[in-house]
Amino acid sequence: ATVSEPAQKCCTENIQPFLTSILEELMGPVSSGFTEVRSLFDKEVNEIIQDFQKTNDTTKLKENMDHLMNLPFNSAKMEPCYLKVNLLQELFQDLKSRFKVYHIDFVIQRTQNFMQELMENAVYTFEQLFSPSRQADPAKFATTIEKVKLRVLK
């Protein structure tokens, strides 16, 4: 009871008025990181489609699909996504002085974890939706892969 009222007053006066501007500043790099994840998934699936259209090799398609399933754990390919969020480090200096925001490393790390999780979910969903089609006519694989990709991106 003794602490509750001063704490509420402190939050109402010193924190709440600035939450919107803090969130706006943080969301720029976070959004661009997640957009980069989406673009990477799109690019990788497009490469699978193009490769299959050139070769019509179902063995190579399986290899490419296996590589896609490992995409979330491929740090070299995921790095551009992670770098977008690292821009928070620069914003941190401004936020730290203006709003006393600390532990931005934790925010960056958790965001990068969510990005990896999003990619894991995307490739898993892609595989689950495409898997039943592997028994179908290989001539339709490219079209099916494109449809599945669009479904996952939706």
Phi, psi and omega in degrees: 000322181291323185271330188304310183295311178297325180293316178298318179297316179299314179297316182295320184272322190254344184242306186306319180296339185258353184303317181299315181291326177296312180299319178300317180293321181287327187289335179302298179296324180296313179297318181293328176295315179290327175295321178295323176299314179300315180296320180296314178301313180301313181298315182295318179292321177300322178295322177297315180299311182298318180297317180292322179296327179285319190256330187054029182263110183289332177294315177296323177299316179299317178299315180297321178294321177297319177297320179298319180297334179269358183306317181298339183257004179269095187298328180294319181282329181279344184307315179301327177293314182295324181296328178301321182282335178297343176298342177299331180301320178291317179295332183302319182301318178292315180295322181299315181286323183279322189234003181060043178273128180238171175063042178292334178301322178295318179297316179297312181298316180294321178296317178296323175298318178295325179295316178296319179297320177298317178294319177302314180297321181295313182289325177295313179298317178303311181297318181295321180284328182275330186310313179297336182282349182293340178275350184280185180294120180303337179295339181261001184302313183300316179294318180295317179300316179299316179297317179295317178303311180299323178296316179295317181292334178294000000 
